[in-house]
Amino acid sequence: MTKKLERDGAVAVLISPGFGAGWSTWNSEPASAFDPEMAEAVLAGDNAKAEIIAKQKYPNAYTGGVANLTVEWVTKGDRFEIHEYDGSESLRVFGPNDGMVA
C-alpha cells in the first residue's frame, strides 16, 4: 500500500505544471505521485529538499520536474488521472469508474 499525505479528507498529489519535464508522468513508480515526504517538502516551499528525497527514494527516476512540483489536493476516494502535455502536468478528476484513486 502506498503511503499518502492526507489532510481534511483529501490526498496530496504531486504534479509538475511547468513545461519541459513532468514528475509523476515521467516516472514508472506510481507511488512517486503520492510521496508524503516530498509533498511535505513542497508544501514547505523546499523543492530542493524534495529533489534530495526523490533521488534517495527513487534512484532511477528522472528528477527534472521536481523543481516545479506543486501539491494538488484530491478528495480521498475520488478517481483521477495526471495528464501530461510537453512536460506540463495537470489533474483531471473523474467519476467513480475511471482513473487512479486518491
DSSP file (Angstrom, degrees, kcal/mol; ACC not computed):
  #  RESIDUE AA STRUCTURE BP1 BP2  ACC     N-H-->O    O-->H-N    N-H-->O    O-->H-N    TCO  KAPPA ALPHA  PHI   PSI    X-CA   Y-CA   Z-CA
    1    1 A M              0   0    0      0, 0.0     2,-0.3     0, 0.0     0, 0.0   0.000 360.0 360.0 360.0 134.4    0.0    0.0    0.0
    2    2 A T        -     0   0    0      1,-0.1     2,-0.2    33,-0.0    33,-0.0  -0.602 360.0-127.5 -79.0 130.0    1.3    3.4   -1.0
    3    3 A K        -     0   0    0     -2,-0.3     2,-0.3     2,-0.0    31,-0.1  -0.576  33.0-174.3 -75.3 140.9    1.7    5.9    1.9
    4    4 A K        -     0   0    0     -2,-0.2     2,-0.6    31,-0.1    31,-0.1  -0.961  29.4-116.9-137.0 151.9    0.0    9.2    1.2
    5    5 A L        -     0   0    0     29,-0.5     7,-2.7     7,-0.3     2,-0.4  -0.815  39.0-172.6 -87.9 122.1   -0.2   12.6    2.9
    6    6 A E  E     +A   11   0A   0     -2,-0.6     2,-0.3     5,-0.2     5,-0.2  -0.947  13.0 168.0-122.2 139.6   -3.8   13.2    3.9
    7    7 A R  E >   -A   10   0A   0      3,-2.3     3,-2.0    -2,-0.4    -2,-0.0  -0.971  68.3 -11.5-148.2 132.6   -5.5   16.3    5.3
    8    8 A D  T 3  S-     0   0    0     -2,-0.3     3,-0.1     1,-0.3    -1,-0.0   0.832 129.0 -49.4  50.0  40.7   -9.1   17.2    5.8
    9    9 A G  T 3  S+     0   0    0      1,-0.3    67,-2.8    66,-0.1     2,-0.3   0.609 117.8 105.9  78.6  12.0  -10.4   14.3    3.7
   10   10 A A  E <   -AB   7  75A   0     -3,-2.0    -3,-2.3    65,-0.3     2,-0.4  -0.887  60.5-136.0-125.2 157.3   -8.0   15.0    0.8
   11   11 A V  E     -AB   6  74A   0     63,-3.3    63,-2.3    -2,-0.3     2,-0.4  -0.913  22.2-121.2-113.0 135.7   -4.9   13.3   -0.5
   12   12 A A  E     - B   0  73A   0     -7,-2.7     2,-0.4    -2,-0.4    -7,-0.3  -0.617  28.2-170.2 -76.4 129.8   -1.8   15.3   -1.7
   13   13 A V  E     - B   0  72A   0     59,-2.7    59,-2.7    -2,-0.4     2,-0.5  -0.991  15.4-137.6-123.1 127.1   -0.9   14.6   -5.3
   14   14 A L  E     + B   0  71A   0     19,-3.1     2,-0.3    -2,-0.4    10,-0.3  -0.726  30.5 165.8 -87.8 125.1    2.4   15.8   -6.7
   15   15 A I  E     - B   0  70A   0     55,-2.2    55,-2.8    -2,-0.5    73,-0.0  -0.956  33.0-140.5-134.1 157.5    2.4   17.3  -10.2
   16   16 A S        +     0   0    0     -2,-0.3    73,-2.4    53,-0.2    53,-0.2  -0.879  19.3 179.8-116.6  95.4    4.8   19.4  -12.2
   17   17 A P        +     0   0    0      0, 0.0     2,-0.1     0, 0.0    -1,-0.1   0.623  49.9 100.0 -76.3 -11.5    2.8   22.0  -14.1
   18   18 A G  S >  S-     0   0    0     50,-0.2     3,-0.6    47,-0.2    71,-0.2  -0.462  79.3-110.6 -75.3 146.2    5.7   23.7  -15.7
   19   19 A F  T 3  S+     0   0    0      1,-0.2    68,-0.2    -2,-0.1    67,-0.1  -0.409  92.0  49.5 -70.9 150.8    6.6   22.8  -19.3
   20   20 A G  T 3  S+     0   0    0     66,-2.5     2,-0.3    -2,-0.1    -1,-0.2  -0.339 110.5  21.3 119.4 -49.2    9.7   20.9  -20.0
   21   21 A A    <   -     0   0    0     -3,-0.6    68,-0.2    66,-0.3     2,-0.2  -0.971  60.6-150.7-154.5 134.9    9.6   17.9  -17.6
   22   22 A G        -     0   0    0     -2,-0.3    43,-0.7     1,-0.2    44,-0.2  -0.480   0.6-160.3 -93.2 171.9    7.0   16.1  -15.7
   23   23 A W  S    S+     0   0    0     42,-0.2     4,-0.5    -2,-0.2     3,-0.3   0.681  86.1  31.4-113.1 -67.2    7.4   14.3  -12.4
   24   24 A S  S    S+     0   0    0    -10,-0.3     3,-0.5     1,-0.2     9,-0.2   0.854 126.2  43.0 -65.9 -36.2    4.6   11.8  -11.9
   25   25 A T  S    S+     0   0    0      1,-0.2    -1,-0.2    62,-0.1    59,-0.1   0.673 109.8  56.3 -85.5 -16.8    4.1   11.0  -15.6
   26   26 A W  S    S+     0   0    0     -3,-0.3     2,-0.4    36,-0.1    36,-0.3   0.429 100.6  67.9 -94.9   0.9    7.7   10.8  -16.4
   27   27 A N  S    S-     0   0    0     -4,-0.5    34,-0.1    -3,-0.5    -4,-0.0  -0.923  71.0-141.5-124.0 148.7    8.5    8.1  -13.9
   28   28 A S  S    S+     0   0    0     -2,-0.4     3,-0.1     1,-0.1    -1,-0.1   0.480  78.0  92.6 -87.4  -2.8    7.4    4.5  -13.7
   29   29 A E    >   -     0   0    0      1,-0.2     3,-1.9    29,-0.0     4,-0.3  -0.809  58.6-163.6 -95.4 103.9    6.9    4.4  -10.0
   30   30 A P  G >  S+     0   0    0      0, 0.0     3,-1.6     0, 0.0     4,-0.3   0.812  85.4  67.2 -56.3 -31.6    3.2    5.3   -9.2
   31   31 A A  G >> S+     0   0    0      1,-0.3     3,-1.5     2,-0.2     4,-0.7   0.741  82.8  76.1 -62.5 -21.5    4.0    6.0   -5.6
   32   32 A S  G <4 S+     0   0    0     -3,-1.9     3,-0.4     1,-0.3    -1,-0.3   0.787  87.5  59.4 -62.8 -25.7    6.0    9.0   -6.6
   33   33 A A  G <4 S+     0   0    0     -3,-1.6   -19,-3.1    -4,-0.3    -1,-0.3   0.721 115.4  34.2 -72.0 -20.6    2.8   10.9   -7.2
   34   34 A F  T <4 S+     0   0    0     -3,-1.5   -29,-0.5    -4,-0.3    -1,-0.2   0.351  76.2 147.6-114.6   3.2    1.8   10.5   -3.6
   35   35 A D     X  -     0   0    0     -4,-0.7     4,-2.2    -3,-0.4     5,-0.1  -0.179  33.8-158.3 -53.1 116.3    5.1   10.6   -1.8
   36   36 A P  H  > S+     0   0    0      0, 0.0     4,-2.3     0, 0.0    -1,-0.2   0.850  87.9  51.6 -69.1 -34.5    4.3   12.1    1.6
   37   37 A E  H  > S+     0   0    0      2,-0.2     4,-2.0     1,-0.2     5,-0.1   0.920 112.8  45.3 -68.2 -42.2    7.8   13.3    2.4
   38   38 A M  H  > S+     0   0    0      2,-0.2     4,-2.6     1,-0.2     5,-0.2   0.910 111.8  52.9 -65.2 -41.3    8.2   15.0   -0.9
   39   39 A A  H  X S+     0   0    0     -4,-2.2     4,-2.8     1,-0.2    -2,-0.2   0.912 108.2  50.5 -61.4 -42.6    4.7   16.6   -0.5
   40   40 A E  H  X S+     0   0    0     -4,-2.3     4,-1.6     2,-0.2    -1,-0.2   0.912 110.9  49.4 -61.3 -42.5    5.6   18.0    2.9
   41   41 A A  H  <>S+     0   0    0     -4,-2.0     5,-3.0     2,-0.2    -2,-0.2   0.921 112.2  47.4 -63.3 -44.2    8.8   19.5    1.5
   42   42 A V  H ><5S+     0   0    0     -4,-2.6     3,-1.8     1,-0.2    -2,-0.2   0.922 110.1  52.2 -64.1 -44.0    6.9   21.1   -1.4
   43   43 A L  H 3<5S+     0   0    0     -4,-2.8    -1,-0.2     1,-0.3    -2,-0.2   0.818 107.7  53.1 -61.5 -29.7    4.3   22.5    0.9
   44   44 A A  T 3<5S-     0   0    0     -4,-1.6    -1,-0.3    -5,-0.2    -2,-0.2   0.445 120.7-111.8 -82.9  -0.5    7.1   24.0    3.0
   45   45 A G  T < 5S+     0   0    0     -3,-1.8     2,-0.6    -4,-0.2    -3,-0.2   0.702  81.4 124.6  79.1  19.9    8.4   25.7   -0.2
   46   46 A D     >< +     0   0    0     -5,-3.0     4,-1.7    -6,-0.2     3,-0.4  -0.636  18.5 157.0-115.5  72.9   11.6   23.5   -0.2
   47   47 A N  H  > S+     0   0    0     -2,-0.6     4,-2.0     1,-0.2    -1,-0.2   0.754  74.1  63.9 -68.5 -23.2   11.7   21.8   -3.6
   48   48 A A  H  > S+     0   0    0      2,-0.2     4,-1.7     1,-0.2    -1,-0.2   0.909 104.5  46.1 -64.9 -40.3   15.4   21.4   -3.2
   49   49 A K  H  > S+     0   0    0     -3,-0.4     4,-2.5     1,-0.2    -2,-0.2   0.892 109.0  55.7 -66.2 -39.6   14.7   19.1   -0.3
   50   50 A A  H  X S+     0   0    0     -4,-1.7     4,-2.5     1,-0.2    -2,-0.2   0.878 106.6  50.9 -59.8 -37.2   12.0   17.3   -2.3
   51   51 A E  H  X S+     0   0    0     -4,-2.0     4,-2.4     2,-0.2    -1,-0.2   0.889 108.3  50.9 -68.8 -38.6   14.7   16.6   -5.0
   52   52 A I  H  X S+     0   0    0     -4,-1.7     4,-1.7     2,-0.2    -2,-0.2   0.930 112.2  47.2 -61.8 -44.8   17.1   15.2   -2.4
   53   53 A I  H  X S+     0   0    0     -4,-2.5     4,-2.9     1,-0.2     5,-0.3   0.922 110.9  52.5 -61.5 -45.0   14.3   12.9   -1.2
   54   54 A A  H  X S+     0   0    0     -4,-2.5     4,-2.8     1,-0.2     7,-0.2   0.908 108.8  49.1 -58.7 -44.4   13.4   11.9   -4.8
   55   55 A K  H  < S+     0   0    0     -4,-2.4    -1,-0.2     1,-0.2    -2,-0.2   0.832 115.0  45.4 -67.1 -31.6   17.0   10.9   -5.5
   56   56 A Q  H  < S+     0   0    0     -4,-1.7    -2,-0.2    -5,-0.2    -1,-0.2   0.920 122.8  33.2 -75.5 -44.8   17.2    8.8   -2.4
   57   57 A K  H  < S+     0   0    0     -4,-2.9    -2,-0.2     1,-0.2    -3,-0.2   0.786 130.6  31.4 -84.7 -29.0   13.8    7.1   -2.7
   58   58 A Y    ><  +     0   0    0     -4,-2.8     3,-2.3    -5,-0.3    -1,-0.2  -0.608  66.9 170.3-129.3  69.7   13.6    6.8   -6.5
   59   59 A P  T 3  S+     0   0    0      0, 0.0    -1,-0.1     0, 0.0    -4,-0.1   0.713  79.8  47.5 -60.9 -22.0   17.3    6.5   -7.7
   60   60 A N  T 3  S+     0   0    0      2,-0.1     2,-0.1     0, 0.0    -5,-0.1   0.394  90.6 111.8 -96.9   3.2   16.3    5.6  -11.2
   61   61 A A  S <  S-     0   0    0     -3,-2.3     2,-0.6    -7,-0.2   -34,-0.1  -0.428  72.2-120.6 -79.6 149.9   13.7    8.5  -11.5
   62   62 A Y        -     0   0    0    -36,-0.3     3,-0.4   -39,-0.2   -36,-0.1  -0.818  26.6-171.2 -85.0 121.6   14.1   11.5  -13.8
   63   63 A T    >   +     0   0    0     -2,-0.6     3,-1.5     1,-0.2     4,-0.5   0.229  51.0 111.0-103.4  13.9   14.0   14.4  -11.4
   64   64 A G  T 3  S+     0   0    0      1,-0.3     3,-0.4     2,-0.1    -1,-0.2   0.790  79.6  49.8 -59.1 -29.0   13.9   17.3  -14.0
   65   65 A G  T >  S+     0   0    0    -43,-0.7     3,-1.0    -3,-0.4    -1,-0.3   0.520  86.1  87.4 -87.8  -4.7   10.3   18.1  -13.0
   66   66 A V  G X  S+     0   0    0     -3,-1.5     3,-1.7     1,-0.2    -1,-0.2   0.847  77.4  64.5 -66.1 -34.3   10.9   18.3   -9.2
   67   67 A A  G 3  S+     0   0    0     -4,-0.5    -1,-0.2    -3,-0.4   -20,-0.1   0.794 109.5  40.1 -59.9 -27.8   11.9   22.0   -9.3
   68   68 A N  G <  S+     0   0    0     -3,-1.0    -1,-0.3    -4,-0.2   -50,-0.2   0.273  86.0 140.8-104.1  10.4    8.4   22.9  -10.4
   69   69 A L    <   +     0   0    0     -3,-1.7     2,-0.3   -53,-0.2   -53,-0.2  -0.196  24.0 178.6 -59.2 142.6    6.5   20.5   -8.2
   70   70 A T  E     -B   15   0A   0    -55,-2.8   -55,-2.2   -57,-0.1     2,-0.5  -0.906  26.9-119.1-132.1 164.7    3.2   21.6   -6.6
   71   71 A V  E     -B   14   0A   0     -2,-0.3     2,-0.4   -57,-0.2   -57,-0.2  -0.932  23.7-170.1-108.1 126.9    0.7   19.8   -4.4
   72   72 A E  E     -B   13   0A   0    -59,-2.7   -59,-2.7    -2,-0.5     2,-0.5  -0.916  18.3-134.4-109.8 142.6   -2.8   19.4   -5.6
   73   73 A W  E     -B   12   0A   0     -2,-0.4     2,-0.4   -61,-0.2   -61,-0.2  -0.865  20.2-173.3-103.6 127.2   -5.4   18.1   -3.2
   74   74 A V  E     -B   11   0A   0    -63,-2.3   -63,-3.3    -2,-0.5     3,-0.1  -0.970  34.6-106.1-118.7 131.6   -7.9   15.4   -4.4
   75   75 A T  E >   -B   10   0A   0     -2,-0.4     3,-2.5   -65,-0.3    27,-0.3  -0.324  48.2 -98.4 -56.4 130.5  -10.7   14.2   -2.2
   76   76 A K  T 3  S+     0   0    0    -67,-2.8    -1,-0.1     1,-0.3     3,-0.1  -0.264 109.9  21.2 -55.2 130.5   -9.9   10.8   -0.8
   77   77 A G  T 3  S+     0   0    0      1,-0.4    -1,-0.3    -3,-0.1     2,-0.1   0.191  91.7 127.4  94.8 -15.6  -11.6    8.1   -2.8
   78   78 A D    <   -     0   0    0     -3,-2.5    24,-2.3    23,-0.1    -1,-0.4  -0.471  58.5-126.4 -72.8 146.2  -12.0   10.3   -5.9
   79   79 A R  E     +C  101   0B   0     15,-0.4    15,-3.0    16,-0.3     2,-0.3  -0.739  41.0 155.7 -92.3 142.0  -10.7    8.8   -9.2
   80   80 A F  E     -CD 100  93B   0     20,-2.5    20,-4.2    -2,-0.3     2,-0.3  -0.956  29.3-143.7-154.5 168.9   -8.3   11.0  -11.2
   81   81 A E  E     - D   0  92B   0     11,-2.0    11,-2.1    -2,-0.3     2,-0.7  -0.968  19.5-127.9-135.1 155.7   -5.6   11.0  -13.8
   82   82 A I  E     - D   0  91B   0     -2,-0.3     2,-0.3     9,-0.2     9,-0.2  -0.930  28.2-156.5-102.7 117.1   -2.5   13.1  -14.2
   83   83 A H  E     - D   0  90B   0      7,-3.1     7,-2.4    -2,-0.7     2,-0.4  -0.739   6.8-163.3 -95.6 140.9   -2.4   14.5  -17.7
   84   84 A E  E     + D   0  89B   0     -2,-0.3     2,-0.4     5,-0.2     5,-0.2  -0.987  14.5 173.3-128.7 133.1    0.9   15.5  -19.3
   85   85 A Y  E >  S- D   0  88B   0      3,-2.1     3,-2.1    -2,-0.4    -2,-0.0  -0.941  79.4 -22.3-136.8 116.2    1.5   17.7  -22.3
   86   86 A D  T 3  S-     0   0    0     -2,-0.4   -66,-2.5     1,-0.3     3,-0.1   0.841 128.1 -50.3  54.4  37.4    5.1   18.7  -23.2
   87   87 A G  T 3  S+     0   0    0    -68,-0.2     2,-0.6     1,-0.2   -66,-0.3   0.224 111.7 121.1  89.2 -14.5    6.1   18.0  -19.6
   88   88 A S  E <   -D   85   0B   0     -3,-2.1    -3,-2.1   -68,-0.1     2,-0.3  -0.747  48.3-158.3 -87.7 118.8    3.3   20.1  -18.1
   89   89 A E  E     +D   84   0B   0    -73,-2.4     2,-0.3    -2,-0.6    -5,-0.2  -0.722  15.9 170.4 -99.9 146.3    1.2   18.0  -15.8
   90   90 A S  E     -D   83   0B   0     -7,-2.4    -7,-3.1    -2,-0.3     2,-0.3  -0.964  28.8-114.3-145.5 161.1   -2.4   18.7  -14.7
   91   91 A L  E     -D   82   0B   0     -2,-0.3     2,-0.4    -9,-0.2    -9,-0.2  -0.746  18.8-169.9-100.1 146.3   -5.1   16.8  -12.8
   92   92 A R  E     -D   81   0B   0    -11,-2.1   -11,-2.0    -2,-0.3     2,-0.4  -0.963  13.1-151.2-132.9 116.5   -8.4   15.6  -14.2
   93   93 A V  E     -D   80   0B   0     -2,-0.4   -13,-0.3   -13,-0.2     2,-0.1  -0.738  19.5-167.8 -91.1 135.2  -10.9   14.2  -11.6
   94   94 A F        -     0   0    0    -15,-3.0   -15,-0.4    -2,-0.4    -1,-0.0  -0.386  25.0 -87.2-108.7-176.3  -13.3   11.6  -13.0
   95   95 A G    >   -     0   0    0     -2,-0.1     3,-0.8   -17,-0.1   -16,-0.3  -0.070  63.5 -75.1 -77.8-169.4  -16.5    9.8  -12.0
   96   96 A P  T 3  S+     0   0    0      0, 0.0    -1,-0.0     0, 0.0    -2,-0.0   0.533 122.4  51.5 -74.1  -7.3  -16.4    6.6   -9.9
   97   97 A N  T 3  S+     0   0    0    -18,-0.1     2,-0.3     0, 0.0     0, 0.0   0.466  99.1  58.8-112.7  -0.6  -15.3    4.2  -12.6
   98   98 A D  S <  S+     0   0    0     -3,-0.8    -4,-0.2     2,-0.1   -17,-0.0  -0.848  82.0  11.6-128.4 161.4  -12.1    5.7  -14.2
   99   99 A G  S    S-     0   0    0     -2,-0.3   -18,-0.2   -20,-0.2     2,-0.1  -0.005  90.9 -37.1  77.2-175.8   -8.6    6.8  -13.3
  100  100 A M  E     -C   80   0B   0    -20,-4.2   -20,-2.5     1,-0.0     2,-0.5  -0.350  58.8-122.8 -78.2 163.6   -6.5    6.5  -10.2
  101  101 A V  E      C   79   0B   0    -22,-0.3   -22,-0.2     1,-0.1   -23,-0.1  -0.948 360.0 360.0-116.8 131.4   -8.0    6.6   -6.7
  102  102 A A              0   0    0    -24,-2.3   -23,-0.1    -2,-0.5   -26,-0.1   0.446 360.0 360.0 -78.3 360.0   -6.9    9.1   -4.0
